[in-house]
Structure formats: structure tokens, C-alpha cells
Amino acid sequence: MQSCRIRVMGASGAGVTSLGRALASALAVPHHDTDDYFWLPTDPPFRHIRDVTERLTLMQDIFLPRAAWVLSGSLNGWGDVLIPNFDVVIFLTTHREIRLQRLHAREATRFGAHAVAPGGYRHAETEEFIEWASGYEKAT
């Protein structure tokens, strides 16, 4: 396969990872998500942020030199040095209400409905995350 390095980006809950996986599957190329490099592996997940240099080194070691891949997720400035690697960039947008519904459902699936409900161990973190994500796009 020729060079096919695709970046899929957009607001949290827009379907960026889902589209990235689908594209990678259709093209028979590896899929990578920025969250896998941004966050250190923890149980529960998303507790500790990995150092920027380590993120970029991992990406360089694991997939960047390859001719074909799909990368989904946000680089929020820390990954600007990766821009020359992209052959195609897709910006995905979805209405805010739909994104927030998806995020609530995703958090409940990921951590358990009881964990994200009021009184649950992930409730405060989930609400903070949803609040942050709700302002991600001003006009959708």
C-alpha cells in the first residue's frame, strides 16, 4: 500500500475513534488513538498523564515511520510536530447534544452506571469531564 497516514480529529464524543477504527479496518491498516499515548496505563484508566517527550517517542517507535496508519484523537498542541506525517486530516463534527449523550453512555459503559451515578466513585470526575467536553465546540 502507498503512503496513507490519516488523522481523524474532532470534539470528544463526535465519533472520532469510531471513524478511525472503521477507516483503519476498511483500509487494512493499524489504528492508533492519542489517548493510548497521552495517558499512562492505570486501573481505573485516565488518572495520570504521560510526559510529552515519552508520548512522542512511543509514537515514533510504534507507528509513525510506517507507510500507512490511522490516528484518531486530539493532539492539543503537544503533537504539532506530527503534522508533517499526515497525508489526510479529517475533522469530524457532531451536534453538542448528541456528543454529550454519547459521552454519558460511554462513561457508564466504561466504568459502570453505578460508578458514574450520583454517589458513585466516578461521579465527580465524570461530571467534570462532561462539563469540559460540553464547551469543546462552540458552534456545532
matplotlib code that plots the C-alpha trace (Angstrom):
import matplotlib.pyplot as plt

x = [0.0, 1.2, 1.5, -1.8, -1.4, -4.7, -5.5, -9.1, -9.9, -12.9, -14.6, -14.9, -18.0, -18.1, -17.2, -13.6, -12.3, -15.2, -14.5, -10.8, -11.3, -13.7, -11.3, -8.4, -10.4, -11.6, -8.1, -6.5, -4.0, -3.3, -5.4, -3.9, -5.6, -3.9, -5.4, -3.3, -0.2, -1.5, -2.5, -0.3, -2.0, -3.8, -6.7, -9.1, -7.9, -7.3, -5.6, -2.0, -0.8, 2.3, 5.2, 5.0, 8.5, 7.6, 4.3, 6.1, 8.9, 6.3, 4.5, 7.8, 8.8, 5.4, 3.9, 4.9, 7.6, 5.2, 3.7, 0.1, -2.0, -4.9, -4.5, -7.6, -7.9, -6.7, -3.1, -3.9, -0.7, 1.6, 1.6, 2.1, 5.4, 3.5, 1.6, 4.1, 3.4, -0.3, -1.4, -5.1, -6.8, -10.5, -12.3, -15.4, -18.2, -21.4, -24.1, -23.3, -26.4, -25.6, -21.9, -22.9, -25.4, -22.7, -20.2, -22.7, -23.3, -19.6, -18.7, -21.5, -20.3, -16.6, -16.9, -20.4, -23.6, -23.4, -19.9, -20.9, -24.3, -24.6, -22.7, -20.6, -16.8, -16.5, -19.5, -17.5, -14.8, -17.5, -19.4, -16.1, -15.3, -18.8, -18.6, -15.2, -16.4, -19.6, -17.6, -15.2, -17.1, -18.9, -20.8, -22.0]
y = [0.0, 3.5, 6.1, 6.5, 8.3, 9.6, 11.7, 11.9, 14.7, 16.4, 17.0, 14.3, 12.2, 13.2, 9.7, 10.3, 7.0, 5.0, 6.6, 6.0, 2.3, 1.9, 3.6, 1.5, -1.7, -0.7, 0.1, -2.8, -0.6, -0.2, 2.2, 4.2, 6.6, 9.5, 8.6, 5.4, 7.7, 10.6, 8.6, 6.2, 2.8, 2.8, 1.0, 2.8, 4.5, 8.2, 9.0, 10.1, 11.9, 10.7, 13.1, 14.7, 13.5, 9.9, 10.2, 11.3, 8.7, 5.9, 7.1, 7.3, 3.8, 2.1, 3.5, 6.9, 5.6, 3.1, 3.9, 3.5, 4.0, 5.9, 8.1, 9.3, 11.8, 15.1, 16.4, 19.7, 21.4, 18.8, 16.8, 19.7, 18.2, 15.2, 17.3, 16.7, 13.0, 13.3, 12.6, 13.3, 15.1, 14.6, 16.9, 15.3, 17.4, 16.3, 18.3, 19.1, 17.3, 14.1, 14.2, 14.7, 11.8, 9.6, 10.7, 9.9, 6.5, 5.8, 6.7, 4.4, 1.6, 2.1, 2.4, 1.1, 3.0, 2.8, 4.3, 7.4, 7.9, 10.4, 8.9, 6.7, 6.8, 8.2, 10.7, 13.8, 13.0, 12.1, 15.4, 17.4, 15.6, 16.2, 19.8, 20.2, 18.3, 20.4, 23.5, 21.9, 23.2, 26.5, 26.1, 22.6]
z = [0.0, -0.7, 2.0, 3.7, 7.0, 8.2, 11.2, 12.4, 14.9, 16.5, 19.8, 22.4, 21.6, 17.9, 16.8, 16.1, 17.5, 15.9, 12.5, 12.9, 13.7, 10.8, 8.3, 9.6, 9.2, 5.7, 4.6, 6.5, 8.3, 12.0, 14.1, 16.9, 19.4, 21.0, 24.4, 24.4, 24.3, 26.3, 29.4, 31.4, 31.9, 35.2, 36.8, 36.6, 33.5, 32.8, 36.0, 35.1, 32.1, 30.3, 29.7, 26.2, 25.2, 26.2, 24.2, 21.1, 21.5, 21.8, 18.7, 16.8, 17.9, 17.4, 14.2, 12.8, 10.4, 8.8, 5.4, 6.5, 9.6, 11.1, 14.2, 16.0, 18.8, 20.0, 19.9, 21.7, 20.6, 22.2, 18.9, 16.4, 15.5, 14.0, 11.4, 8.6, 8.9, 7.9, 4.3, 5.1, 8.1, 8.7, 11.1, 12.4, 13.9, 15.7, 17.4, 21.0, 22.4, 20.6, 21.7, 25.4, 25.2, 23.7, 26.4, 29.2, 27.7, 27.1, 30.7, 32.0, 29.8, 30.6, 34.4, 35.2, 35.5, 39.4, 39.3, 37.3, 39.1, 42.0, 44.9, 42.6, 42.8, 39.3, 39.5, 40.2, 37.6, 35.0, 35.6, 35.3, 32.1, 30.6, 31.6, 29.9, 26.8, 26.6, 25.8, 23.3, 20.3, 20.4, 17.2, 16.0]

ax = plt.figure().add_subplot(projection="3d")
ax.plot(x, y, z, "-o")
ax.set_aspect("equal")
plt.show()
